């Protein structure tokens, strides 16, 4: 029986979605099914591996009792307002009930919708596999994210610069409502639509706000708290989203739409990978500021709900946005302290954490390797393991001496640090290698090996040691693209 049985979005106002049917594919094949995710959900894989399941996940079979839809939203893209965007190549199938509550199931690359804006609505298999891999990496790191349920090879060619194999991603999320969804409601549908959308989100995802004196003010704070935590978690592992437009910010605080995202190798606070981010708007260090900017756009849509008096509404919004940056700073520095294994904050301030990042940036040290090595030194490795990372050790020995004086020295320090410091990340060159093998040689072995390692990133099996290695100069990926 099809477990995707309901669609709560049908309760939203008219024009928050359109009824859109996926375009049939030629000879679909279930390439990957995320068995671990289904186990977490408490759902058997039987239906997903059946002919009926393949039909639904490939877009070839339509549930007439719960037909697909395309979600509408607007957005600011690189700071420029776009009045209407929407899912141009994605179809919302609805929700399935899991052991962790209801989750959306959406197909991506399943054909053009009313929002396609001239696109073919398809996705290359490479882009689908990339999102699968990176979303699994985020989940393995414990970072809130949309999840990849299945990859379908469509059997059809997708025409980009040259023909490429096509794919469809079936992904899950607690919600696909974005800041851009509220912008669409406010800009195109009116205050009642904003109220209906806000009430829906409170009922479905923020029930703690329901009884508040001003539930919409509380909603704004709750969304901000989740974003502050999320962005701090990104930055602590060197993750750069790359395209933090308002239509790519999930209201429930999950990482969504990976596009040109990347993990840093050597630490650089100003690092940008996205080929279209020419001015560094979404650089590593700018992500919290952009998060606040996006939340301010959300607040603008909620102003009529905060108060009937416009000046009062603005004051309320400003007050609700004020905790965001302190919440981010608290989460970020708490995470850095865990990565460094420092003693209680009352004894050691955050300055040492700042000095550490400055040291890594000055010497262009690989962020993941550094913290992984430091974790081993907190165990039984010699200090020299850290010194070997630096070609110029001037000042490094002094830093190590200071670290020993401020770090916790109990027996569990190294274990606590390990829980904060991954041994393996989705390094860009390894991701590209795996995608080339999968699409050019039809060899999924490197992809599945890398995915398996990323699902348990805090431990690296000896046979996967090469996945820890930073890129050689000729392997370095300097730019990423919004692959479609």
N, C-alpha and C positions, 0 to 999 in steps of 0.2 A: 504494500500500500504506500502511495506517495506520502512521505512525511511532511511535505511542504503544503500544508492544508489550509492555511489562513493567510490573510494579508490585512494587517491592521491599518495600513496606509489608506485603505478605502474610506476610512472615517474622516480623512482630511478634506479640506475644502476643495471644490472643483478647481481644476487647473493647477493643483499641486502635483499632478501627474497626468499622463495620457495613457490610454490603452494602446499598447504597441505589441506586435507579435514578432518574435524572432524570425529571421530568414533561415530557411532549411539549409542544412549542409549536405554535402555530397555523400561521403562515406565516413561518418564520425567513428572515432575510436577512443575509448576511455584509456588515456595514456597514464594518468596518475590519479589514484584515489587516496586521500589523506586518512588512512586507517587510524592513526593516533588521534586525530581530531574527532573522528566519529566515536572512538572509545571514550574520549573526554565528555562527549555529548551524551553518552549512553544510548547510542543509536546503532543498530546493526547495519552492516554494509550490504546486506542482501539486495535491497531494492536498488541501491546505487549501482550495483554490478549487473542488474537485470537489463533486458532489452528496453523495458519501459523507462527505467532510470536513465539509460543512455539517451533515449529519445528526448526526455525532458531536459537533461543537462546540455544536450547539443542544440536545443531549440527546435528539434524536429517534431516534437509532440507537445501539444498544448492542453493544459488542464482547463477544460471549459468551465468548471466550477470555480476556478481561481485563476483567471487568465493573467498573463504578465502585464506589467506596466513599465513606463519609463518615468523616472522622477524628474521634476522640474526644479531648477534653482537658478539664481543669478550669481553674481560674484564680482569681486575686485581681483583682476589678474595683473600682477606686478604694479599694483596701486591704481590701476585704471578700471573704472566701473564698467561692467558689461551687464546690461539689463536682463538678458535671458541667456542662459547656457543650457543646463539640463543634461541628462545622460544621453549622449548621442549614439552610443554603441553598447548600451547596457540595459538589461531587462530585469526588473525586480519580479521574482517569482513569488515572494511572500515570506512567511516565517515558518520555521519548524520548532517544535517544542523539544527542548533538551534538558539534561540534568542540570544545566546552568541557566535555565530560563529560555525564553524565546530568542531566536536569532534569525536575522534576515538571510535569505539566500538570493543572490543576484548573479546573473550571467553577464560576463564582460566579453565583448567581441562577437556578440550574437546577432549582429545586423543593425542597419540604420534605424533610428527612431525619428520621431517628429523633431528632435533636437539635433539631428546629425550635421546640420550646417554644411551639406555637400559632401560629407565624408562617406566612405563605403560601409562604415559600421563594423568593420571586421578588425581583428587583431592578429598580429603575427604570432606564431608559436613562440618565438624568442621572447617577445614582450610578456606573454602569458607565463612562461616558465620563470622569467625574471621576477615577476610579482610573487609567484608561488614561493620561490626561494627566499626572497628578502622578507616576506611576511612571516615565513617560518623562522627565519633568523631572529626577527623581532620577538616573536612568541617565545622562542628558546631563551632569550635574554630577559624574559619577564616583563616586556614592554607592551602596554595595551595596543592592540592592532586588529585590523580586519584579518581574517584567516582565509587560507586557500583550501577549499574543499576538494576540488577536482580539476584536472586539466584534460580537455578534450582536444584531440587532433581532428580537425574538421575534414581533412582529405581534400580541401580546396586550396588553391593558390591565392595569396593576398599580394596585391601589386603595390609595391612601394618604389624604391629606386630600381628594384628588380623583383621578379616573382619570389615570394617566400612562402613556406608552409604556414597555413592558418591554424589558429587555436582559439579556444574559448576557455575562460577561467570561470569556474563556479566558486564564488567567494561568500563568506559569511561575515556578519558584523552584528553587533548589538543594535546598531541603527545606522542608516545611511543619510540621516538628516544632518545637514551641514549649516555653517553660518550662512552660506549662500542660499539655503532654503528659506531662511528668515528674510533675507534680502529680496528674494523673489516675492514672498508673501507681502512684504511691506511696499515694495516698489510697483508691483503689478496687480495685486489683489485687494489691498486695503487692510485697515486695522483689525477688522473682524477675522480675517484670515490669519493674521499674526497671532491674535488671541487663541484661535483654534489650534494653531500649530504649537504654541507655547503650552497650552493646556494638555495637548496630546503628549508632548515630551515629559511634562511633569507626571502625568498619569503613568506613562510607560517606563520612564527611566529616572525620574527625580521625585519620587513620592514624598521624600522628606520635605519638599517645598510646599506641598499641598495645603498645609494648615498654617502657613506663615501669614503674618499680617499683610505682607506684600509678596505674594508668591512669585511674581515675575522678577522682583528685585533679588529674591533668594535664588531663583533660577540662574540669574546672571552670575552671582557669586559662585554657585555650584559648578557651572560650566568653567568659570575661570580657575577654580581650584584644580579641576581635572586637567586643564591645559597646562597649568604651571607644573604639575607633577610630570605630565607626559614630556614636555619639552626638556625638563631637567634630565629625565631618563634618557632621552635621545642624546643629549650633549655629553653625558657621562660615558658613553661608549663611542663617541666621535661620529655620531650619525648626523647627516645633513639631509634634510627632507628635499630641499632643492626647489620646491614650487609651492610655498606656503600661501597660496591664494586663498581667499575666503571660501571658495567653493571646495577647497581641499582641507578644510578644518572641520572635523567631526564634532558635533555638539556633545556626544557622550565621551569624548576624550580618547578616541582610538586613532592610531596612525592609519591613514587612508591615502590611496592613490600615490603609488611609489614613484612612478615616472622616472625622473633623473636623480633619484636619491643615491646616496653613496656613504660609505664609511671612510673616515680619514685614515690614512697610513701615518705619515709623520704629522705631528701636531702643528696646526696653524690656525689660530683663532679666526683669521679672515678667510679661511678656505672656502672655495666655491667649486663645485663640479659641473653644475648644470650649464650646458652650452648656451642657453637662452638667458641666463642670469648675468648679463654683461656688466652690470653695475654693482654686483655683490649684495643685492637686496636681501637675499636669503642665506648669507654666509653663516657659518657655524655660530659665531658669537652674536649674530643679529637675530637669532631665532626667538628668544624671549621677547624682544622688542616688537617683532612682527606678530607674535602671539597676542600681545596687548593691543596692537593696532587692529587686528582682526576682531578681538573681543569688543573693541570700541565700535566697530561697524555693527556687531550684533546688538550692542546697547542702543544704537541709533534706531534700530527697528523696534525695540521694546519701549521706547520713550512714551508713546501714547498709553501704554499699559501701566507704566510706573506712576503716572499722575496725570490728571486732566489739565494741570497747570504746567506749561512747557518749561518754565524756569525751575520749578520744583522737580520735574522729571529729570532734567539735566543734572541737578544737584544729587539726586538719588543715584543716577547712573554713575556719576563720578565717584561717589562714595563706595559703590559696589565694585568698581574697577580698581580702586586703590589697593586692595589686598593682593592683587595679582603678582606684582613684582616682588614684594617681600615673600610671598609664598614660593615663587620660583627660586629666589635666592636661598631660602631655607632648605628646599628640597635639593638644590644643586650642591650646596656646601655640605649638607649631611651626606650626600652620596660621595663627594670627594673625600670626605673624612673617612668613610668606610673603605674607599679604594686605597687610601694611604695607611689605614690601620691606626689612626690617631686615637689618643686618649680622649676622655670626656672633654666636651667643648669648653666647659668652664675652666679647664686647665690650659687648653691650647686654642688660640683663636684661629680664624680662617685665613690669616695672612700667609701661613706656611703653605696652604693649598694653592693660593695665588702664586707664590714663589715657585712652586713646583711646575705649574703650567707655564710660567714664564721661562723656566729653565728648559722645558721640553721644546717650547717654541724657538728659543734662541739657538738651540742645537739641532732643530728639525728631527727630533727623536720620535720614532714610531710609538704612538700613544698606547696601543694594545700591548705591544711587546714590553714597553717600559713597566706598565702596571702588572703584567704577568710575571715579569722578572722580579719586581719588588715583592710580590707575593711569595715567590720562592725564597727570596732572601729573608723574609719574615719567618720562614720555616727553617731550613737548614742549609740553604745555599750561601756562599760567601759574598761579601760586599762587592768583590771583584766582578760578579755577574752583572751588576748595574754599571760599574765603571766601564766595562767592555762595550757598552752601548754607545759610548761617547768617544768621538775621535779626539776631542779636546776636553780633558778632564779638569781643566781649571775651574774651580768652584764646585765641582761635583762632589769631591770628598768632603768639603765643608757642608754641602747639602746633606750627604749621607750621615755625617756626624749629628747634624741637627735632627734629622729624621729619627735616628736611634734615641735621641733624647726626648722626643715628643710622642713617639708611637707607643701603643699599648704593648706590654711585654708578657702578657699571660699566655698560657699554652694554646688558647683558641684563636689567637690573633690571626695567624696565617689562614685558618679555616674561614674566619669571618671575611678576610680580604678576598679569598678565593670566590666567595659568594657574590662579591662586587666586581670582580675582575675576570672577564672572559678570557679564555685561552685562544678561542677561535672566533673570528668575525667574518662577515661576508665580504671579504676583500675583493675589490673591484676586478683585479686581474683573474682571480679564481672564478668569479661569477662569469666573466666573459669566456674563459676557457670552457666552462661547463656548458654554456649556451651554444658555443660553436660546435662542440661535440654532439650535442643533442640535435641541432638543426642541420648541420652540414653532413654529419656522418650517421645520423639516426642512432647515436650511441648515448643512452641515458645514464650509463655507469658513472661518469664523473659527476653528473648532476645529482644523482641519488646519493653518492658518497658525500658530496659537499653538504647536501641538505641534511643528511643524517648527522654529520658533525655539528652543524649549526643548531640542530634540535637539542644538543647537549653541550653548549658552548663553554661551560666552566670546567670541562674536563676534555683533554685532547688525548685520544688513544695514540700509542706510539706509531701505528701505521698511518695516522693522519698528520704527522708532524709537519709535512710539507705544506699543509693548509694554514699553518701559523706563520709561514715565512712571508715577510714583506716582499713586494715586487722588485725584481731587478730593474735597472733603468729602462731596458727595452720592453719590460712588461707593464710599465706604469700606465695607468689610465688617468688621463688629465682632464677629460671632459666626458660628461654623460648626457644622454639625450632622452627626450620624451618619446621613447620608442612606441610605435603603435602597430 
